[in-house]
Amino acid sequence: MRTNRQLFGSTIGIIGGGQLGRMMTTVAKHMGYRVIVLDPIPDCPTAQVADDQIVAAYDDLAAVKQLAEKSDVVTYEFENVDLHAAQILEEAGILPQSANSLEVTQDRELEKKAMVDSYQPVADFAIVTTKEELKRAATEIGYPSVVKTCRGGYDGKGQMKLSSEADLESTVEMLEQTDRLIVEKWVPFDKEISIVFTRAKTGEITYFPVAENIHRDHILHATVAPARVSTQIVEKARQAAKAIADTIDVVGTFAIEMFVIGEDILINELAPRPHNSGHFTIEACDVSQFEQHIRAICGLPLIDVHSHGGAVMLNLLGKDVDPFFDQLDDHSNAHIHMYGKAENKPLRKMGHVTFIGDNPNIIYNELVEKKLIEN
């Protein structure tokens, strides 16, 4: 960074104009910062609340340099940022998160290596580049297993389950379209959890409550916080987060998804930015994942995290929006966040709602009764 600390009046550049950038911007504006966003879509969700927008592709290096000239510090709201662009910003001294975190989390092979280098438990896996290697890896790892692209893919996209050798042929097209695939052992887990935390440039880490994630059609449906797991699992999650964060030198808010199997965990995926499963922190904690992120990248001290007794966050996909608002009187205690997206698509994340209370089980059961959660 150009200076060690950016205070109010400084300009924060954000690469990516979706809902995460929008929520970062809302917090940053409250703290007195100016915000400029780089996104190819005019009037994107972040631009609606920012001071300025550069309308350009993420890999438009001229636009990235323009962003650098206008910003005192730069962050990103998703991990598929052009790596060359990130390196330009890092060389300019205005990307505290560094290009390394991006490079690692953009590639599942590098991501797995970071987990292993951090001595954290992962499911058996193999990287393959040919059909022969694919078949051998599936045989050695066993069925069922899952094949994923090493780059790209989210919300279940870019992956395929292998139930038997007969399914291998269906993955050939995936392999032909990319240089590598990763084959992982299918994990019959008890729960999926995520830990969202923030790491300062000094190495200080603050942790938000470990959250329990419920998926529907490979998309996050609901998050329950704190997760209904033992203190032993919570401690293992925190230890894993610190080990991985120190290994790749995380700065800012970061999320790690994990599988819970009995009293053990397996690390699944990393996200180098605020995360969908951390949205509950806006109302449920004294500081949100977004404010803590802004504080970290601007060199401000992190706030000690304190939280309410319980929270449940529900994603509102396009198909959920009208049914929810048609019954709004039945959900008067919902904290509503809509993202300002121009087009409503059935499986697109259009917003979220959060319910706060003393006990996550009570909130969860009430939402099941109201059929807002598919149990």
Solvent accessible surface area in square Angstrom, and as a share of the most:
residue,aa,sasa,rsa
1,M,55,0.25
2,R,127,0.46
3,T,79,0.46
4,N,134,0.69
5,R,125,0.46
6,Q,11,0.05
7,L,93,0.46
8,F,156,0.65
9,G,52,0.50
10,S,17,0.11
11,T,24,0.14
12,I,0,0.00
13,G,0,0.00
14,I,0,0.00
15,I,1,0.00
16,G,0,0.00
17,G,2,0.02
18,G,18,0.18
19,Q,31,0.14
20,L,19,0.10
21,G,0,0.00
22,R,47,0.17
23,M,16,0.07
24,M,0,0.00
25,T,0,0.00
26,T,57,0.33
27,V,27,0.16
28,A,0,0.00
29,K,74,0.31
30,H,151,0.68
31,M,44,0.19
32,G,37,0.36
33,Y,5,0.02
34,R,129,0.47
35,V,1,0.00
36,I,5,0.03
37,V,0,0.00
38,L,0,0.00
39,D,6,0.03
40,P,58,0.36
41,I,104,0.53
42,P,88,0.55
43,D,97,0.50
44,C,4,0.02
45,P,15,0.10
46,T,0,0.00
47,A,20,0.15
48,Q,72,0.32
49,V,52,0.30
50,A,19,0.15
51,D,53,0.27
52,D,64,0.33
53,Q,35,0.16
54,I,13,0.06
55,V,82,0.47
56,A,16,0.13
57,A,48,0.37
58,Y,60,0.23
59,D,88,0.45
60,D,54,0.28
61,L,54,0.27
62,A,76,0.59
63,A,7,0.05
64,V,0,0.00
65,K,105,0.45
66,Q,72,0.32
67,L,0,0.00
68,A,9,0.07
69,E,138,0.62
70,K,95,0.40
71,S,1,0.01
72,D,44,0.23
73,V,0,0.00
74,V,0,0.00
75,T,0,0.00
76,Y,1,0.00
77,E,16,0.07
78,F,43,0.18
79,E,29,0.13
80,N,86,0.44
81,V,2,0.01
82,D,44,0.23
83,L,45,0.23
84,H,99,0.44
85,A,0,0.00
86,A,1,0.00
87,Q,71,0.32
88,I,31,0.16
89,L,0,0.00
90,E,74,0.33
91,E,149,0.67
92,A,45,0.35
93,G,23,0.23
94,I,0,0.00
95,L,8,0.04
96,P,19,0.12
97,Q,2,0.01
98,S,22,0.14
99,A,7,0.05
100,N,71,0.36
101,S,3,0.02
102,L,0,0.00
103,E,69,0.31
104,V,16,0.09
105,T,13,0.08
106,Q,11,0.05
107,D,7,0.04
108,R,25,0.09
109,E,59,0.27
110,L,64,0.32
111,E,8,0.04
112,K,5,0.02
113,K,119,0.50
114,A,6,0.05
115,M,0,0.00
116,V,72,0.41
117,D,67,0.35
118,S,7,0.04
119,Y,198,0.75
120,Q,33,0.15
121,P,57,0.36
122,V,30,0.17
123,A,11,0.09
124,D,87,0.45
125,F,65,0.27
126,A,30,0.23
127,I,49,0.25
128,V,2,0.01
129,T,70,0.41
130,T,58,0.34
131,K,111,0.47
132,E,114,0.51
133,E,56,0.25
134,L,3,0.02
135,K,103,0.44
136,R,131,0.48
137,A,6,0.05
138,A,0,0.00
139,T,90,0.52
140,E,134,0.60
141,I,24,0.12
142,G,21,0.20
143,Y,75,0.28
144,P,57,0.36
145,S,0,0.00
146,V,11,0.06
147,V,0,0.00
148,K,14,0.06
149,T,23,0.13
150,C,1,0.01
151,R,121,0.44
152,G,34,0.33
153,G,32,0.31
154,Y,138,0.53
155,D,47,0.24
156,G,23,0.22
157,K,114,0.48
158,G,30,0.29
159,Q,58,0.26
160,M,65,0.29
161,K,90,0.38
162,L,0,0.00
163,S,69,0.45
164,S,49,0.31
165,E,93,0.42
166,A,90,0.70
167,D,45,0.23
168,L,17,0.08
169,E,129,0.58
170,S,60,0.39
171,T,0,0.00
172,V,18,0.10
173,E,109,0.49
174,M,27,0.12
175,L,14,0.07
176,E,132,0.59
177,Q,137,0.61
178,T,40,0.24
179,D,93,0.48
180,R,40,0.15
181,L,0,0.00
182,I,0,0.00
183,V,0,0.00
184,E,11,0.05
185,K,89,0.38
186,W,94,0.33
187,V,17,0.10
188,P,110,0.69
189,F,90,0.37
190,D,95,0.49
191,K,58,0.24
192,E,16,0.07
193,I,0,0.00
194,S,0,0.00
195,I,0,0.00
196,V,4,0.02
197,F,0,0.00
198,T,0,0.00
199,R,24,0.09
200,A,10,0.08
201,K,84,0.36
202,T,124,0.72
203,G,23,0.22
204,E,81,0.36
205,I,29,0.15
206,T,13,0.08
207,Y,41,0.15
208,F,1,0.00
209,P,26,0.16
210,V,5,0.03
211,A,1,0.01
212,E,9,0.04
213,N,9,0.05
214,I,36,0.18
215,H,78,0.35
216,R,40,0.14
217,D,103,0.53
218,H,123,0.55
219,I,12,0.06
220,L,11,0.06
221,H,9,0.04
222,A,0,0.00
223,T,0,0.00
224,V,0,0.00
225,A,3,0.02
226,P,56,0.35
227,A,10,0.08
228,R,71,0.26
229,V,35,0.20
230,S,42,0.27
231,T,120,0.70
232,Q,90,0.40
233,I,1,0.01
234,V,45,0.26
235,E,87,0.39
236,K,57,0.24
237,A,0,0.00
238,R,92,0.34
239,Q,107,0.48
240,A,0,0.00
241,A,0,0.00
242,K,99,0.42
243,A,29,0.22
244,I,0,0.00
245,A,0,0.00
246,D,62,0.32
247,T,65,0.38
248,I,7,0.03
249,D,86,0.44
250,V,1,0.01
251,V,14,0.08
252,G,0,0.00
253,T,1,0.01
254,F,2,0.01
255,A,1,0.01
256,I,0,0.00
257,E,27,0.12
258,M,0,0.00
259,F,31,0.13
260,V,6,0.03
261,I,63,0.32
262,G,46,0.44
263,E,79,0.35
264,D,82,0.43
265,I,9,0.04
266,L,34,0.17
267,I,3,0.02
268,N,17,0.09
269,E,46,0.20
270,L,8,0.04
271,A,7,0.06
272,P,3,0.02
273,R,39,0.14
274,P,0,0.00
275,H,18,0.08
276,N,18,0.09
277,S,0,0.00
278,G,0,0.00
279,H,2,0.01
280,F,2,0.01
281,T,0,0.00
282,I,55,0.28
283,E,38,0.17
284,A,3,0.02
285,C,15,0.09
286,D,78,0.40
287,V,2,0.01
288,S,12,0.08
289,Q,0,0.00
290,F,1,0.00
291,E,42,0.19
292,Q,0,0.00
293,H,0,0.00
294,I,0,0.00
295,R,38,0.14
296,A,2,0.01
297,I,0,0.00
298,C,0,0.00
299,G,17,0.17
300,L,29,0.14
301,P,80,0.50
302,L,16,0.08
303,I,52,0.27
304,D,99,0.51
305,V,32,0.18
306,H,123,0.55
307,S,59,0.38
308,H,103,0.46
309,G,39,0.38
310,G,1,0.01
311,A,1,0.01
312,V,0,0.00
313,M,0,0.00
314,L,4,0.02
315,N,5,0.03
316,L,7,0.03
317,L,8,0.04
318,G,7,0.07
319,K,90,0.38
320,D,28,0.14
321,V,19,0.11
322,D,100,0.52
323,P,70,0.44
324,F,4,0.02
325,F,72,0.30
326,D,115,0.60
327,Q,92,0.41
328,L,64,0.32
329,D,135,0.70
330,D,83,0.43
331,H,3,0.01
332,S,101,0.65
333,N,89,0.46
334,A,13,0.10
335,H,78,0.35
336,I,72,0.37
337,H,39,0.18
338,M,69,0.31
339,Y,3,0.01
340,G,31,0.30
341,K,38,0.16
342,A,114,0.88
343,E,99,0.44
344,N,79,0.40
345,K,96,0.41
346,P,88,0.55
347,L,99,0.49
348,R,77,0.28
349,K,36,0.15
350,M,14,0.06
351,G,0,0.00
352,H,0,0.00
353,V,0,0.00
354,T,0,0.00
355,F,5,0.02
356,I,46,0.23
357,G,23,0.22
358,D,136,0.70
359,N,59,0.30
360,P,16,0.10
361,N,66,0.34
362,I,100,0.51
363,I,13,0.07
364,Y,20,0.08
365,N,81,0.42
366,E,84,0.38
367,L,4,0.02
368,V,37,0.21
369,E,139,0.62
370,K,91,0.39
371,K,175,0.74
372,L,34,0.17
373,I,4,0.02
374,E,103,0.46
375,N,142,0.73
